[in-house]
Amino acid sequence: MKILVFNGSPKREKSDTLCITRAFLAGMQEAGEQQVKVITAVDQHVAYCTGCFACMHNGGTCIYDDDMKGILEEILKSDLLIFSFPLYCYGMPAPLKAIVDRILPLSKMTMEKVGDRYEHVGQGDYSHLRYVMISGCGFPNSRQNFEPAVAQFRLLFPSGHTILTVPESPMFNVPQASVVTKPRLELVKEAGRQYAKAGRIDDELMTAICSPMIPEAQYAAIVNGEA
């Protein structure tokens, strides 16, 4: 499988969320050989979309000649897109959002009704693509935090999406927290194995991964310097 990973963290390789994504990919590799390419969003030269819609009228050519052209080519060569990012103001960090905005050339201006909403018709057939969102946040729980990012991802990729949201993610880069982070990363590896084999993750495993690693109040006290 050809996997394209978007590392949306401005921390690049030091990303807390990338620790989770690496474990997921390790599990996938254990299930079978995968071809993985990583694009670090903050290192790409991608101009902001102006909403001119030129790309949707002229067969997919953007007015900007920047790194996005190569990124779109990589997307079209892939089987799976993994969006790995920390939660910034309840959404994606700006460098990754800039890339997502610029996938507009893959669509036409023409619309069609799908279920109870309208969607733009694709410039091609992208039914082979699958999508995974892996997002971590610094809060001690998932409730009332990830919902905006999850809703956006589901609307962007209504078919073939899988979403992992992990609270307390700064602990993944704290060696002293390994007693709880290592078991959690093993669960994520198992999720990667399941996904590679069946294209889905068991609900029970998903719930375990997305739950706090330590009690919420204890985590908040540590962050606040009270513990």
C-alpha positions in Angstrom: 0.0 0.0 0.0 1.2 3.5 -0.8 0.7 5.7 2.2 1.1 9.5 2.2 1.4 11.0 5.6 0.9 14.7 6.2 2.7 15.8 9.4 0.8 18.9 10.3 2.7 19.8 13.4 5.0 22.9 13.3 7.2 20.9 15.7 8.1 18.7 12.7 9.8 15.4 14.0 9.3 16.5 17.6 5.6 16.4 17.2 3.7 14.7 20.1 1.0 13.5 17.7 3.7 12.1 15.3 4.6 9.6 18.1 1.1 8.2 17.8 1.3 8.1 14.0 4.6 6.3 14.0 3.1 3.6 16.2 0.2 3.3 13.8 2.5 2.9 10.9 4.7 0.4 12.7 1.6 -1.7 13.2 0.7 -1.5 9.6 4.2 -2.5 8.6 4.0 -5.6 10.9 0.9 -6.6 9.0 2.5 -6.2 5.6 5.1 -4.1 3.7 3.9 -0.5 3.2 5.4 2.3 1.1 5.4 5.4 3.3 6.1 9.0 2.3 5.9 11.9 4.8 5.2 15.5 3.9 5.9 18.0 6.7 3.4 20.8 6.1 5.4 23.6 7.6 8.3 22.9 5.3 6.2 23.2 2.1 5.9 26.4 0.0 2.1 26.5 -0.4 0.4 29.8 -1.1 -3.0 30.4 0.4 -6.0 29.6 -1.7 -7.7 32.8 -3.0 -11.0 31.1 -3.9 -10.7 32.2 -7.5 -11.9 28.7 -8.7 -9.7 28.9 -11.8 -8.6 25.3 -11.1 -12.2 24.1 -11.1 -12.8 25.5 -14.6 -9.6 24.7 -16.4 -9.1 21.0 -15.6 -7.3 21.3 -12.3 -4.5 23.8 -12.9 -3.9 26.3 -10.1 -2.8 29.9 -10.7 0.1 29.2 -8.3 3.2 27.3 -9.3 4.4 26.1 -6.0 4.9 22.9 -4.0 1.3 22.0 -4.1 1.6 20.7 -7.7 3.9 18.0 -6.5 1.8 17.3 -3.4 -1.3 16.7 -5.6 0.7 14.3 -7.7 1.7 12.4 -4.6 -1.9 12.3 -3.4 -3.0 10.8 -6.7 -0.3 8.1 -6.5 -1.4 7.1 -3.0 -3.8 4.5 -1.6 -4.0 6.0 1.9 -3.7 9.6 3.2 -2.9 10.0 6.9 -3.4 13.5 8.4 -1.3 13.7 11.6 -1.8 16.9 13.5 -2.1 18.4 16.9 -5.2 20.3 17.7 -4.8 24.0 17.2 -7.8 26.1 18.3 -10.0 23.1 17.8 -8.8 22.5 14.2 -5.8 21.9 12.0 -2.6 24.0 12.3 -2.4 26.6 9.6 0.3 25.0 7.4 -1.8 21.8 7.0 -5.0 23.8 6.5 -3.3 25.7 3.7 -2.6 22.3 2.0 -6.1 21.1 2.5 -7.5 24.3 1.0 -5.4 23.7 -2.1 -6.8 20.3 -2.9 -9.6 22.2 -4.7 -8.0 21.4 -8.1 -9.1 17.8 -7.6 -12.8 18.9 -8.0 -14.9 20.5 -10.7 -17.3 23.4 -10.2 -20.1 21.0 -11.1 -22.1 19.8 -8.1 -24.2 16.7 -7.4 -26.5 15.8 -4.6 -25.1 13.0 -2.4 -27.5 12.1 0.4 -28.8 15.3 1.9 -26.1 17.6 0.8 -24.3 18.7 -2.4 -20.7 17.9 -3.3 -18.4 19.0 -6.1 -17.8 16.4 -8.7 -14.2 15.1 -8.8 -11.8 15.8 -11.7 -11.2 12.0 -11.6 -12.1 8.8 -9.8 -10.7 8.9 -6.3 -12.7 6.0 -4.9 -9.5 4.0 -4.3 -8.3 6.5 -1.7 -8.8 6.0 2.0 -8.2 8.6 4.8 -7.0 8.5 8.4 -7.0 11.4 10.8 -4.7 11.1 13.9 -4.9 14.0 16.2 -3.6 14.7 19.7 -4.4 17.5 22.1 -3.0 18.8 25.4 -6.3 18.6 27.2 -7.1 15.7 29.5 -10.1 14.5 27.6 -11.6 14.3 24.1 -15.0 15.8 25.0 -15.8 19.3 23.6 -12.3 19.5 22.1 -12.0 17.4 18.9 -15.5 17.8 17.6 -14.9 20.7 15.1 -11.8 18.9 13.6 -13.7 15.6 13.4 -16.7 17.2 11.7 -14.5 18.9 9.1 -12.6 15.7 8.3 -15.8 13.8 7.9 -17.2 16.4 5.5 -13.9 16.6 3.6 -13.7 12.8 3.2 -17.2 11.4 3.6 -16.2 7.9 2.5 -13.4 5.7 3.7 -12.3 7.7 6.8 -11.0 6.5 10.1 -10.4 9.0 13.0 -8.2 8.6 16.1 -8.3 11.4 18.7 -5.9 11.1 21.6 -6.0 13.4 24.7 -3.0 14.1 27.0 -0.7 13.7 24.0 2.2 15.9 25.3 3.0 12.9 27.6 4.3 11.0 24.6 7.5 13.1 24.5 8.0 12.9 28.3 10.3 9.9 29.3 8.9 9.8 32.8 5.5 9.1 31.4 6.6 6.0 29.6 4.8 3.7 32.1 1.5 4.9 30.6 2.5 6.0 27.1 4.2 2.8 26.0 1.1 0.6 26.7 -1.0 3.2 24.8 1.4 3.1 21.8 1.1 -0.7 21.8 -2.6 -0.3 21.4 -2.1 2.1 18.6 0.2 -0.4 16.9 -2.5 -3.0 17.2 -4.9 -0.5 15.6 -2.4 -0.2 12.7 -2.3 -3.9 12.3 -6.1 -4.2 12.3 -6.4 -1.3 9.8 -3.8 -2.8 7.4 -5.5 -6.2 7.5 -9.2 -5.2 7.5 -9.5 -1.5 6.8 -11.1 -0.8 10.1 -10.3 -0.7 13.9 -12.4 -2.5 16.5 -14.7 -0.2 18.4 -13.4 -1.4 21.8 -9.8 -0.8 20.8 -10.7 2.6 19.4 -12.4 3.6 22.7 -9.3 2.5 24.6 -6.9 4.5 22.4 -9.0 7.7 22.6 -9.4 7.6 26.4 -7.2 9.5 28.9 -4.0 7.7 29.9 -4.1 9.0 33.5 -7.1 10.5 35.4 -8.2 13.8 34.0 -7.8 15.7 37.3 -4.3 14.3 37.9 -3.2 15.3 34.4 -4.6 18.8 34.8 -2.9 19.2 38.2 0.5 18.2 36.6 0.0 20.7 33.7 -0.9 23.4 36.2 2.1 22.6 38.4 0.0 21.5 41.3 1.2 17.9 41.4 
